[in-house]
Amino acid sequence: MRELKTEYIFSMQGTLGDPLAVGAGPEGFRQILPVSSGIVEGPRLNGKLATAAGADWARIRSDGSFALDVRIVIEAENGDLIYVTYGGRIVAPNEEAQAIALDFAKPDPELGADRYYFRINPLFETASEKYGWLNGIVAVGRGMSGADGVRYDIFQVK
């Protein structure tokens, strides 16, 4: 069996602001979750999330899963900007697991993270010479809710 190999590149913790519920439409129940701040730490990238430069235009689908549609900007520690877009899914098998998955205020993101599926597929765009390697990769991430937002561990697919 052939397997994909990955390499850990960074973790990201984002703090979410108050959601803006657009409501039920033809594509599902839409709500916008602004990203108010955050940090990025890892062996290949360190920095912060640019203030007021991101949000998740999430939808609750008819099957109860969440479809993510996120756009954020990372400001690397040297000041270079990296535009990040990603889709993803949050899937919980029951109402109790869904409540855990959507409890962004719980203090420990690891708490209950094994009870739901939360994966993303970030793509990067930057003019940075130092971080230009991000323009040519595909990445995946595991997400968790908590600590007033979300936390992701991001891996480059080799």
DSSP file (Angstrom, degrees, kcal/mol; ACC not computed):
  #  RESIDUE AA STRUCTURE BP1 BP2  ACC     N-H-->O    O-->H-N    N-H-->O    O-->H-N    TCO  KAPPA ALPHA  PHI   PSI    X-CA   Y-CA   Z-CA
    1    1 A M              0   0    0      0, 0.0     2,-0.4     0, 0.0     0, 0.0   0.000 360.0 360.0 360.0 134.6    0.0    0.0    0.0
    2    2 A R        -     0   0    0      0, 0.0     2,-0.4     0, 0.0     0, 0.0  -0.722 360.0-165.4 -89.2 137.6    1.3    3.4   -0.9
    3    3 A E        -     0   0    0     -2,-0.4     2,-0.3     0, 0.0     0, 0.0  -0.913  21.0-119.2-123.3 149.8    1.0    6.1    1.8
    4    4 A L        -     0   0    0     -2,-0.4     2,-0.4   153,-0.0   153,-0.0  -0.678  28.6-145.3 -80.3 139.6    1.3    9.8    1.8
    5    5 A K        -     0   0    0     -2,-0.3   153,-3.3     2,-0.0     2,-0.3  -0.842  16.1-167.2-105.2 146.5    4.1   11.2    3.9
    6    6 A T  E     -A  157   0A   0     -2,-0.4     2,-0.4   151,-0.2   151,-0.2  -0.893  13.0-150.9-130.0 160.6    3.8   14.4    5.8
    7    7 A E  E     -A  156   0A   0    149,-2.0   149,-3.0    -2,-0.3     2,-0.2  -0.997  25.9-120.3-132.7 128.1    6.1   16.8    7.6
    8    8 A Y  E     +A  155   0A   0     -2,-0.4   147,-0.3   147,-0.3     3,-0.1  -0.469  36.4 167.7 -66.0 130.1    5.0   19.0   10.6
    9    9 A I  E     -     0   0A   0    145,-2.7    35,-1.9     1,-0.4    36,-0.6   0.720  53.7 -30.3-117.3 -34.1    5.5   22.6    9.7
   10   10 A F  E     -A  154   0A   0    144,-1.3   144,-3.2    32,-0.2    -1,-0.4  -0.978  43.8-124.0-171.7 166.3    3.7   24.7   12.4
   11   11 A S  E     -AB 153  41A   0     30,-3.2    30,-2.5    -2,-0.3     2,-0.4  -0.898  23.6-160.3-115.9 152.4    0.8   25.0   14.8
   12   12 A M  E     -AB 152  40A   0    140,-2.5   140,-2.8    -2,-0.3     2,-0.5  -0.997   8.1-166.8-138.3 129.4   -1.7   27.9   14.8
   13   13 A Q  E     -AB 151  39A   0     26,-2.3    26,-1.9    -2,-0.4     2,-0.4  -0.977  13.5-170.9-115.8 120.1   -4.0   29.1   17.5
   14   14 A G  E     -AB 150  38A   0    136,-2.8   136,-2.1    -2,-0.5     2,-0.5  -0.932  15.2-143.1-115.6 135.1   -6.7   31.5   16.4
   15   15 A T  E     -AB 149  37A   0     22,-3.2    21,-2.5    -2,-0.4    22,-1.0  -0.812  20.8-144.2 -94.1 132.2   -9.1   33.5   18.7
   16   16 A L  E     - B   0  35A   0    132,-2.4    19,-0.2    -2,-0.5     2,-0.1  -0.755   4.8-147.3-100.9 142.1  -12.6   33.9   17.3
   17   17 A G        -     0   0    0     17,-3.0    -1,-0.1    -2,-0.3    20,-0.0  -0.199  50.6 -53.7 -87.2-172.5  -14.8   36.9   17.7
   18   18 A D        -     0   0    0     15,-0.1    -1,-0.2     1,-0.1     2,-0.0  -0.444  64.3-115.0 -66.9 133.3  -18.6   36.9   18.0
   19   19 A P        -     0   0    0      0, 0.0     2,-0.6     0, 0.0    14,-0.2  -0.337  14.9-142.9 -70.5 151.4  -20.3   35.0   15.1
   20   20 A L  E     -C   32   0A   0     12,-2.7    12,-2.7    -2,-0.0     2,-0.7  -0.951  15.7-148.3-113.6 108.1  -22.5   36.7   12.6
   21   21 A A  E     +C   31   0A   0     -2,-0.6    10,-0.2    10,-0.2     3,-0.1  -0.683  20.5 177.9 -84.3 112.1  -25.4   34.4   11.7
   22   22 A V  E     -     0   0A   0      8,-1.8     9,-0.2    -2,-0.7    -1,-0.2   0.847  41.9-141.4 -76.6 -36.8  -26.5   34.9    8.1
   23   23 A G  E     -C   30   0A   0      7,-2.1     7,-2.5    -3,-0.1     2,-0.4  -0.523  36.2 -20.0 108.5-173.3  -29.1   32.1    8.5
   24   24 A A  E     +C   29   0A   0      5,-0.3     5,-0.2    -2,-0.2    -3,-0.0  -0.568  67.4 155.3 -77.6 126.1  -30.5   29.3    6.5
   25   25 A G  E >   -C   28   0A   0      3,-1.7     3,-1.6    -2,-0.4    -2,-0.0  -0.690  61.0 -75.0-134.6-171.3  -30.0   29.7    2.7
   26   26 A P  T 3  S+     0   0    0      0, 0.0     3,-0.1     0, 0.0    -2,-0.1   0.722 130.4  48.0 -65.1 -20.5  -29.8   27.4   -0.3
   27   27 A E  T 3  S-     0   0    0      1,-0.4     2,-0.2    34,-0.0    35,-0.1   0.375 124.2 -90.0 -99.5   3.2  -26.3   26.3    0.7
   28   28 A G  E <   -C   25   0A   0     -3,-1.6    -3,-1.7    33,-0.1     2,-0.6  -0.660  69.8 -30.1 116.8-175.7  -27.1   25.6    4.3
   29   29 A F  E     -CD  24  60A   0     31,-1.9    31,-2.8    -5,-0.2     2,-0.4  -0.696  67.2-157.2 -80.7 117.0  -27.0   27.6    7.5
   30   30 A R  E     +CD  23  59A   0     -7,-2.5    -7,-2.1    -2,-0.6    -8,-1.8  -0.800  18.8 168.7-102.9 134.2  -24.3   30.2    7.1
   31   31 A Q  E     -CD  21  58A   0     27,-2.4    27,-1.0    -2,-0.4     2,-0.5  -0.995  25.1-138.9-139.3 147.9  -22.4   32.0    9.9
   32   32 A I  E     -CD  20  57A   0    -12,-2.7   -12,-2.7    -2,-0.3    25,-0.2  -0.913  12.7-166.3-108.9 125.4  -19.3   34.1    9.7
   33   33 A L  E     - D   0  56A   0     23,-2.7    23,-2.0    -2,-0.5     2,-0.1  -0.915  14.9-145.2-112.9 104.5  -16.8   33.7   12.5
   34   34 A P  E     - D   0  55A   0      0, 0.0   -17,-3.0     0, 0.0     2,-0.7  -0.429   7.8-136.1 -70.5 142.4  -14.2   36.5   12.6
   35   35 A V  E     +B   16   0A   0     19,-2.3    17,-0.5   -19,-0.2    19,-0.5  -0.889  24.0 179.8 -97.3 114.2  -10.6   35.7   13.5
   36   36 A S  E     -     0   0A   0    -21,-2.5     2,-0.3    -2,-0.7    16,-0.3   0.756  58.3 -24.3 -92.3 -25.9   -9.6   38.4   15.9
   37   37 A S  E     +B   15   0A   0    -22,-1.0   -22,-3.2    14,-0.1     2,-0.3  -0.971  61.6 160.9-170.0 173.4   -6.0   37.3   16.8
   38   38 A G  E     -B   14   0A   0     11,-0.4    11,-1.9    -2,-0.3     2,-0.3  -0.932  26.5-116.9 170.9 169.1   -3.7   34.3   16.9
   39   39 A I  E     -BE  13  48A   0    -26,-1.9   -26,-2.3    -2,-0.3     2,-0.4  -0.919  11.5-155.4-126.9 153.5   -0.2   32.9   17.0
   40   40 A V  E     +BE  12  47A   0      7,-2.4     7,-2.6    -2,-0.3     2,-0.4  -0.998  20.7 168.9-128.6 125.1    1.8   30.6   14.7
   41   41 A E  E     +B   11   0A   0    -30,-2.5   -30,-3.2    -2,-0.4     5,-0.2  -0.999  16.1 107.7-141.2 135.5    4.6   28.5   16.1
   42   42 A G  S    S-     0   0    0     -2,-0.4   -32,-0.2   -32,-0.3   -33,-0.1  -0.980  72.4 -77.8 176.0 179.1    6.6   25.7   14.6
   43   43 A P  S    S+     0   0    0      0, 0.0   -33,-0.1     0, 0.0     3,-0.1   0.717 125.3  28.2 -70.7 -20.0    9.9   24.5   13.1
   44   44 A R  S    S+     0   0    0    -35,-1.9     2,-0.3     1,-0.3   -34,-0.1   0.499 125.6  28.5-120.3  -6.4    9.4   26.2    9.7
   45   45 A L        +     0   0    0    -36,-0.6     2,-0.3     2,-0.0    -1,-0.3  -0.935  54.3 173.8-158.7 131.7    7.1   29.2   10.4
   46   46 A N        +     0   0    0     -2,-0.3    31,-2.4    -5,-0.2     2,-0.3  -0.989  33.2  87.4-135.6 145.1    6.6   31.5   13.4
   47   47 A G  E     -EF  40  76A   0     -7,-2.6    -7,-2.4    -2,-0.3     2,-0.3  -0.967  61.4 -79.9 166.9-148.6    4.5   34.7   13.6
   48   48 A K  E     -EF  39  75A   0     27,-2.2    27,-3.5    -2,-0.3     2,-0.4  -0.934  37.8 -96.8-144.0 164.6    1.0   35.9   14.3
   49   49 A L  E     - F   0  74A   0    -11,-1.9   -11,-0.4    -2,-0.3    25,-0.2  -0.742  48.1-109.7 -84.3 132.1   -2.4   36.2   12.6
   50   50 A A    >   -     0   0    0     23,-3.0     3,-1.3    -2,-0.4    23,-0.3  -0.400  39.9-106.0 -62.9 133.0   -2.9   39.6   11.2
   51   51 A T  T 3  S-     0   0    0      1,-0.3   -15,-0.1    -2,-0.1   -14,-0.1  -0.363  94.6  -3.0 -65.2 135.0   -5.6   41.5   13.2
   52   52 A A  T 3  S+     0   0    0    -17,-0.5    -1,-0.3   -16,-0.3   -16,-0.1   0.767 102.6 109.2  56.4  31.2   -9.0   41.8   11.6
   53   53 A A    <   +     0   0    0     -3,-1.3     2,-0.3   -18,-0.4    -3,-0.1   0.053  69.4  46.3-121.6  25.5   -7.8   40.2    8.4
   54   54 A G        +     0   0    0    -19,-0.5   -19,-2.3    18,-0.2     2,-0.3  -0.999  46.2 162.4-164.0 159.7   -9.6   36.9    8.5
   55   55 A A  E     -DG  34  71A   0     16,-1.8    16,-2.1    -2,-0.3     2,-0.5  -0.973  33.7-116.4-166.1 165.9  -12.8   34.9    9.1
   56   56 A D  E     -DG  33  70A   0    -23,-2.0   -23,-2.7    -2,-0.3     2,-1.2  -0.976  13.7-159.6-113.1 120.5  -14.5   31.6    8.5
   57   57 A W  E     -D   32   0A   0     12,-2.9   -25,-0.2    -2,-0.5    13,-0.1  -0.581  33.3-177.7 -94.4  68.2  -17.6   31.7    6.3
   58   58 A A  E     -D   31   0A   0     -2,-1.2   -27,-2.4   -27,-1.0     2,-0.4  -0.265  17.1-157.9 -77.3 153.1  -18.8   28.4    7.7
   59   59 A R  E     -DH  30  67A   0      8,-2.1     8,-2.8   -29,-0.2     2,-0.7  -0.991  14.8-140.4-128.3 139.0  -21.9   26.5    6.7
   60   60 A I  E     -DH  29  66A   0    -31,-2.8   -31,-1.9    -2,-0.4     6,-0.2  -0.897  33.0-144.5 -93.0 117.6  -23.9   23.9    8.6
   61   61 A R    >   -     0   0    0      4,-3.0     3,-2.1    -2,-0.7   -33,-0.1  -0.268  24.3-101.8 -81.1 168.0  -24.8   21.3    5.9
   62   62 A S  T 3  S+     0   0    0      1,-0.3    -1,-0.1     2,-0.1   -34,-0.1   0.742 122.6  57.2 -62.5 -23.6  -28.0   19.4    5.7
   63   63 A D  T 3  S-     0   0    0      2,-0.1    -1,-0.3     1,-0.0     3,-0.1   0.403 120.4-108.4 -87.6   3.9  -26.2   16.3    7.2
   64   64 A G  S <  S+     0   0    0     -3,-2.1    28,-0.1     1,-0.3    -2,-0.1   0.334  79.5 125.0  89.3  -7.2  -25.2   18.3   10.3
   65   65 A S        -     0   0    0     26,-0.1    -4,-3.0    -5,-0.1     2,-0.5  -0.427  60.3-119.8 -81.8 162.5  -21.5   18.6    9.4
   66   66 A F  E     -HI  60  90A   0     24,-2.7    24,-1.8    -6,-0.2     2,-0.6  -0.894  15.7-155.4-106.4 130.0  -19.7   21.9    9.1
   67   67 A A  E     -HI  59  89A   0     -8,-2.8    -8,-2.1    -2,-0.5     2,-0.3  -0.924  17.1-147.9-103.2 120.3  -18.1   23.1    5.9
   68   68 A L  E     + I   0  88A   0     20,-2.1    20,-0.8    -2,-0.6     2,-0.2  -0.622  21.4 178.2 -91.3 147.3  -15.3   25.5    6.5
   69   69 A D  E     + I   0  87A   0     -2,-0.3   -12,-2.9    18,-0.2     2,-0.3  -0.712  21.8 174.5-146.6  87.6  -14.3   28.4    4.2
   70   70 A V  E     -GI  56  86A   0     16,-3.0    16,-2.2   -14,-0.2     2,-0.4  -0.782  19.8-179.7-111.1 141.0  -11.5   30.3    5.8
   71   71 A R  E     +GI  55  85A   0    -16,-2.1   -16,-1.8    -2,-0.3     2,-0.3  -0.979  20.7 153.1-134.6 123.4   -9.3   33.2    4.7
   72   72 A I  E     - I   0  84A   0     12,-2.5    12,-2.8    -2,-0.4     2,-0.4  -0.884  34.6-130.7-140.2 170.3   -6.6   34.6    7.0
   73   73 A V  E     - I   0  83A   0    -23,-0.3   -23,-3.0    -2,-0.3     2,-0.5  -0.996  13.9-153.8-128.1 127.0   -3.3   36.3    6.8
   74   74 A I  E     -FI  49  82A   0      8,-3.0     8,-2.5    -2,-0.4     2,-0.7  -0.854   4.4-153.8 -95.6 131.2   -0.2   35.2    8.8
   75   75 A E  E     -FI  48  81A   0    -27,-3.5   -27,-2.2    -2,-0.5     6,-0.2  -0.918  21.1-141.2-102.3 107.5    2.4   37.9    9.6
   76   76 A A  E >   -F   47   0A   0      4,-3.0     3,-2.6    -2,-0.7   -29,-0.3  -0.167  27.5-100.7 -64.7 162.2    5.7   36.0    9.9
   77   77 A E  T 3  S+     0   0    0    -31,-2.4   -30,-0.1     1,-0.3    -1,-0.1   0.732 125.1  54.2 -59.9 -22.2    8.1   37.0   12.6
   78   78 A N  T 3  S-     0   0    0    -32,-0.3    -1,-0.3     2,-0.1    -2,-0.1   0.401 123.9-103.5 -90.3   3.0   10.2   38.9   10.0
   79   79 A G  S <  S+     0   0    0     -3,-2.6    -2,-0.1     1,-0.3   -32,-0.0   0.263  74.3 141.3  95.6 -11.4    7.1   40.9    8.9
   80   80 A D        -     0   0    0     -5,-0.1    -4,-3.0     1,-0.1     2,-0.4  -0.362  46.5-131.2 -64.5 143.9    6.4   39.0    5.7
   81   81 A L  E     -I   75   0A   0     -6,-0.2    46,-0.5    -2,-0.0     2,-0.4  -0.803  19.1-169.4-102.8 140.3    2.7   38.4    4.9
   82   82 A I  E     -I   74   0A   0     -8,-2.5    -8,-3.0    -2,-0.4     2,-0.4  -0.977  12.9-147.2-130.9 116.5    1.3   35.0    3.9
   83   83 A Y  E     -IJ  73 125A   0     42,-2.9    42,-2.1    -2,-0.4     2,-0.4  -0.693  19.9-168.1 -83.2 132.3   -2.3   34.7    2.7
   84   84 A V  E     +IJ  72 124A   0    -12,-2.8   -12,-2.5    -2,-0.4     2,-0.4  -0.983  11.2 178.9-127.9 131.5   -3.9   31.4    3.7
   85   85 A T  E     +IJ  71 123A   0     38,-2.1    38,-2.6    -2,-0.4     2,-0.3  -0.978  11.3 166.2-125.3 144.4   -7.2   29.9    2.4
   86   86 A Y  E     -IJ  70 122A   0    -16,-2.2   -16,-3.0    -2,-0.4     2,-0.2  -0.972  23.1-159.6-158.7 147.4   -8.6   26.6    3.5
   87   87 A G  E     +IJ  69 121A   0     34,-0.5    34,-1.8    -2,-0.3     2,-0.3  -0.533  29.0 146.2-102.9 179.0  -11.7   24.5    3.4
   88   88 A G  E     -IJ  68 120A   0    -20,-0.8   -20,-2.1    32,-0.2     2,-0.4  -0.976  35.2-105.5 170.2-176.5  -12.3   21.6    5.7
   89   89 A R  E     -IJ  67 119A   0     30,-2.1    30,-1.9    -2,-0.3     2,-0.5  -0.995   6.8-162.7-139.3 142.5  -14.9   19.7    7.7
   90   90 A I  E     +IJ  66 118A   0    -24,-1.8   -24,-2.7    -2,-0.4     2,-0.4  -0.993  22.9 177.7-117.8 119.7  -16.0   19.3   11.2
   91   91 A V  E     - J   0 117A   0     26,-2.8    26,-3.1    -2,-0.5   -26,-0.1  -0.988   8.5-176.7-127.9 125.1  -18.0   16.1   11.6
   92   92 A A        -     0   0    0     -2,-0.4    24,-0.2    24,-0.2     6,-0.1  -0.976  23.0-142.8-121.5 135.0  -19.4   14.9   14.9
   93   93 A P  S    S+     0   0    0      0, 0.0     2,-0.3     0, 0.0    -1,-0.1   0.663  79.6   7.6 -74.5 -14.6  -21.3   11.5   15.2
   94   94 A N  S  > S-     0   0    0      1,-0.1     4,-2.3     0, 0.0     5,-0.2  -0.942  83.9 -91.6-155.9 174.4  -23.9   12.7   17.7
   95   95 A E  H  > S+     0   0    0     -2,-0.3     4,-2.3     1,-0.2     5,-0.1   0.866 121.0  53.4 -63.5 -37.3  -25.2   15.8   19.5
   96   96 A E  H  > S+     0   0    0      2,-0.2     4,-1.6     1,-0.2    -1,-0.2   0.928 111.6  44.8 -63.8 -44.9  -22.9   15.4   22.5
   97   97 A A  H  > S+     0   0    0      1,-0.2     4,-2.6     2,-0.2    -2,-0.2   0.869 111.5  54.2 -66.4 -36.3  -19.8   15.3   20.3
   98   98 A Q  H  X S+     0   0    0     -4,-2.3     4,-2.0     1,-0.2    -2,-0.2   0.899 105.6  52.9 -64.8 -39.3  -21.1   18.2   18.3
   99   99 A A  H  < S+     0   0    0     -4,-2.3    -1,-0.2     1,-0.2    -2,-0.2   0.890 111.5  46.5 -62.4 -38.9  -21.4   20.3   21.5
  100  100 A I  H >< S+     0   0    0     -4,-1.6     3,-1.3     1,-0.2    -2,-0.2   0.923 111.3  51.5 -67.0 -44.9  -17.8   19.5   22.3
  101  101 A A  H 3< S+     0   0    0     -4,-2.6    -2,-0.2     1,-0.3    -1,-0.2   0.832 114.1  43.6 -62.2 -33.2  -16.6   20.3   18.8
  102  102 A L  T 3< S+     0   0    0     -4,-2.0     2,-1.6    -5,-0.2    -1,-0.3   0.296  82.5 106.2 -99.0   9.5  -18.4   23.7   18.9
  103  103 A D    X   +     0   0    0     -3,-1.3     3,-0.9     1,-0.2    46,-0.1  -0.643  37.7 166.1 -88.4  82.0  -17.3   24.6   22.4
  104  104 A F  T 3   +     0   0    0     -2,-1.6    44,-1.6     1,-0.2    45,-1.2   0.665  69.3  60.5 -71.4 -16.2  -14.8   27.2   21.4
  105  105 A A  T 3  S+     0   0    0     43,-0.2    -1,-0.2    42,-0.2    42,-0.1   0.615  71.4 115.9 -88.8 -13.2  -14.6   28.5   25.0
  106  106 A K    <   -     0   0    0     -3,-0.9    41,-4.2    -6,-0.1    42,-0.3  -0.298  69.7-129.6 -59.0 142.9  -13.4   25.3   26.7
  107  107 A P  S    S+     0   0    0      0, 0.0    -1,-0.1     0, 0.0    39,-0.0   0.803  90.8  50.3 -69.0 -29.3  -10.0   26.0   28.1
  108  108 A D    >   -     0   0    0      1,-0.1     3,-1.5    38,-0.0    37,-0.1  -0.915  62.3-162.6-116.5 110.5   -8.2   22.9   26.7
  109  109 A P  T 3  S+     0   0    0      0, 0.0    36,-0.3     0, 0.0    -1,-0.1   0.779  91.5  62.8 -60.4 -25.4   -8.6   22.2   22.9
  110  110 A E  T >  S+     0   0    0     34,-0.1     3,-1.8     2,-0.1     2,-0.4   0.764  77.1 107.7 -69.3 -23.7   -7.4   18.6   23.5
  111  111 A L  T <  S-     0   0    0     -3,-1.5    34,-0.1     1,-0.3    -5,-0.1  -0.395 101.9 -11.8 -61.8 112.4  -10.5   18.0   25.7
  112  112 A G  T >  S+     0   0    0     -2,-0.4     3,-2.3     1,-0.1    -1,-0.3   0.505  92.1 132.3  78.1   4.8  -12.8   15.8   23.6
  113  113 A A  G X   +     0   0    0     -3,-1.8     3,-0.8     1,-0.3    -2,-0.1   0.743  67.4  61.7 -63.3 -21.6  -10.9   16.2   20.4
  114  114 A D  G 3  S+     0   0    0     -4,-0.4    -1,-0.3     1,-0.2    -3,-0.1   0.503  92.5  68.3 -79.7  -2.7  -11.0   12.5   19.8
  115  115 A R  G <  S+     0   0    0     -3,-2.3     2,-0.3   -18,-0.1    -1,-0.2   0.531 103.8  36.1 -94.1  -7.7  -14.8   12.6   19.7
  116  116 A Y  S <  S-     0   0    0     -3,-0.8     2,-0.5    -4,-0.3   -24,-0.2  -0.953  76.3-118.6-143.4 161.3  -15.1   14.6   16.4
  117  117 A Y  E     +J   91   0A   0    -26,-3.1   -26,-2.8    -2,-0.3     2,-0.3  -0.891  33.1 168.8-103.5 125.6  -13.4   14.9   13.0
  118  118 A F  E     +J   90   0A   0     -2,-0.5    25,-3.0   -28,-0.2     2,-0.3  -0.867  10.4 157.0-143.3 101.8  -11.9   18.3   12.2
  119  119 A R  E     -JK  89 142A   0    -30,-1.9   -30,-2.1    -2,-0.3     2,-0.3  -0.948  15.6-171.2-131.5 148.9   -9.6   18.5    9.2
  120  120 A I  E     -JK  88 141A   0     21,-2.1    21,-2.0    -2,-0.3   -32,-0.2  -0.871  18.6-147.9-133.8 166.3   -8.5   21.3    6.9
  121  121 A N  E     -J   87   0A   0    -34,-1.8   -34,-0.5    -2,-0.3    19,-0.2  -0.657  25.7-166.0-136.1  77.9   -6.5   21.7    3.6
  122  122 A P  E     -J   86   0A   0      0, 0.0    17,-1.1     0, 0.0     2,-0.3  -0.350   6.7-166.1 -71.8 145.3   -4.7   25.0    3.7
  123  123 A L  E     -J   85   0A   0    -38,-2.6   -38,-2.1    15,-0.1     2,-0.3  -0.961  12.8-146.4-124.3 146.9   -3.1   26.6    0.6
  124  124 A F  E     -J   84   0A   0     10,-0.5     2,-0.3    13,-0.4   -40,-0.2  -0.835  15.3-174.5-120.8 150.2   -0.6   29.5    0.9
  125  125 A E  E     +J   83   0A   0    -42,-2.1   -42,-2.9    -2,-0.3     2,-0.3  -0.959  20.9 149.0-143.7 123.8    0.2   32.6   -1.2
  126  126 A T        -     0   0    0     -2,-0.3   -44,-0.1   -44,-0.2     9,-0.1  -0.995  44.8-148.6-152.0 153.8    3.1   34.9   -0.5
  127  127 A A        +     0   0    0    -46,-0.5     5,-0.1    -2,-0.3     2,-0.1   0.374  64.2 124.6 -95.9  -0.6    5.6   37.3   -2.2
  128  128 A S        -     0   0    0    -47,-0.4     4,-0.3     1,-0.1    -2,-0.1  -0.352  54.0-154.4 -64.7 133.3    8.1   36.5    0.6
  129  129 A E  S >  S+     0   0    0      2,-0.2     3,-0.6     1,-0.1     4,-0.2   0.905  97.2  49.8 -70.1 -41.9   11.5   35.1   -0.5
  130  130 A K  T 3  S+     0   0    0      1,-0.2     3,-0.3     2,-0.1    -1,-0.1   0.890 123.2  29.7 -64.6 -40.6   12.0   33.4    2.8
  131  131 A Y  T >  S+     0   0    0      1,-0.2     3,-2.1     2,-0.1     4,-0.3   0.212  83.0 112.2-107.9  14.9    8.6   31.7    2.8
  132  132 A G  G X   +     0   0    0     -3,-0.6     3,-1.6    -4,-0.3     4,-0.4   0.746  63.5  75.7 -58.5 -24.8    8.1   31.3   -1.0
  133  133 A W  G >  S+     0   0    0     -3,-0.3     3,-1.0     1,-0.3    -1,-0.3   0.770  83.7  67.6 -58.7 -25.1    8.4   27.6   -0.6
  134  134 A L  G X  S+     0   0    0     -3,-2.1     3,-1.4     1,-0.2   -10,-0.5   0.806  86.8  67.9 -65.5 -28.3    4.8   27.7    0.8
  135  135 A N  G <  S+     0   0    0     -3,-1.6    -1,-0.2    -4,-0.3    -2,-0.2   0.761 102.8  45.2 -61.7 -24.7    3.4   28.7   -2.6
  136  136 A G  G <  S+     0   0    0     -3,-1.0     2,-0.3    -4,-0.4    -1,-0.3   0.180  98.3  85.5-109.3  17.7    4.3   25.3   -4.0
  137  137 A I    <   -     0   0    0     -3,-1.4     2,-0.4   -13,-0.1   -13,-0.4  -0.779  61.3-139.1-117.9 162.7    3.1   22.9   -1.4
  138  138 A V        -     0   0    0     19,-0.5    19,-2.9    -2,-0.3     2,-0.3  -0.963  29.4-171.6-110.9 136.4   -0.1   21.1   -0.4
  139  139 A A  E     - L   0 156A   0    -17,-1.1     2,-0.3    -2,-0.4    17,-0.2  -0.882  13.1-164.1-127.9 159.2   -0.8   21.0    3.3
  140  140 A V  E     - L   0 155A   0     15,-2.4    15,-3.1    -2,-0.3     2,-0.3  -0.931  11.0-164.7-134.4 159.6   -3.3   19.3    5.6
  141  141 A G  E     -KL 120 154A   0    -21,-2.0   -21,-2.1    -2,-0.3     2,-0.5  -0.997  20.1-135.2-149.4 153.4   -4.2   20.0    9.2
  142  142 A R  E     -KL 119 153A   0     11,-1.9    11,-1.9    -2,-0.3     2,-0.3  -0.932  31.0-156.6-105.2 128.0   -5.9   18.6   12.3
  143  143 A G  E     - L   0 152A   0    -25,-3.0     2,-0.3    -2,-0.5     9,-0.2  -0.714  14.4-177.4-107.8 157.4   -8.1   21.0   14.1
  144  144 A M  E     - L   0 151A   0      7,-1.9     7,-2.8    -2,-0.3     2,-0.3  -0.982  20.5-131.0-145.4 147.4   -9.4   21.3   17.6
  145  145 A S  E     + L   0 150A   0    -36,-0.3     5,-0.2    -2,-0.3     2,-0.2  -0.732  55.4  73.6 -99.4 151.7  -11.8   23.8   19.2
  146  146 A G  E >   + L   0 149A   0      3,-2.8     3,-0.7    -2,-0.3   -41,-0.2  -0.712  46.8  79.5 137.4 175.3  -11.1   25.6   22.5
  147  147 A A  T 3  S-     0   0    0    -41,-4.2   -42,-0.2     1,-0.2     3,-0.2   0.877 126.8 -53.8  56.2  41.1   -9.1   28.3   24.2
  148  148 A D  T 3  S+     0   0    0    -44,-1.6  -132,-2.4   -42,-0.3     2,-0.3   0.729 127.7   5.6  67.5  26.0  -11.6   30.9   22.8
  149  149 A G  E <  S-AL  15 146A   0    -45,-1.2    -3,-2.8    -3,-0.7     2,-0.3  -0.837  98.2 -44.6 175.7-133.3  -11.1   29.7   19.2
  150  150 A V  E     -AL  14 145A   0   -136,-2.1  -136,-2.8    -2,-0.3     2,-0.4  -0.936  31.5-154.9-133.1 153.7   -9.4   26.9   17.2
  151  151 A R  E     -AL  13 144A   0     -7,-2.8    -7,-1.9    -2,-0.3     2,-0.4  -0.995  13.3-170.5-129.5 138.5   -6.0   25.3   17.2
  152  152 A Y  E     -AL  12 143A   0   -140,-2.8  -140,-2.5    -2,-0.4     2,-0.5  -0.968  18.9-152.9-128.2 143.1   -4.5   23.5   14.2
  153  153 A D  E     -AL  11 142A   0    -11,-1.9   -11,-1.9    -2,-0.4     2,-0.4  -0.985  27.5-154.3-108.2 122.3   -1.4   21.4   13.6
  154  154 A I  E     -AL  10 141A   0   -144,-3.2  -145,-2.7    -2,-0.5  -144,-1.3  -0.829  12.5-173.4-109.9 135.1   -0.3   21.9   10.0
  155  155 A F  E     -AL   8 140A   0    -15,-3.1   -15,-2.4    -2,-0.4     2,-0.4  -0.976  22.0-130.2-128.3 137.2    1.6   19.3    7.9
  156  156 A Q  E     -AL   7 139A   0   -149,-3.0  -149,-2.0    -2,-0.4     2,-0.6  -0.720  25.2-129.5 -80.8 132.3    3.2   19.6    4.4
  157  157 A V  E      A    6   0A   0    -19,-2.9   -19,-0.5    -2,-0.4  -151,-0.2  -0.758 360.0 360.0 -82.0 124.4    2.2   16.6    2.2
  158  158 A K              0   0    0   -153,-3.3  -152,-0.1    -2,-0.6    -1,-0.1   0.434 360.0 360.0 -84.8 360.0    5.5   15.3    0.8
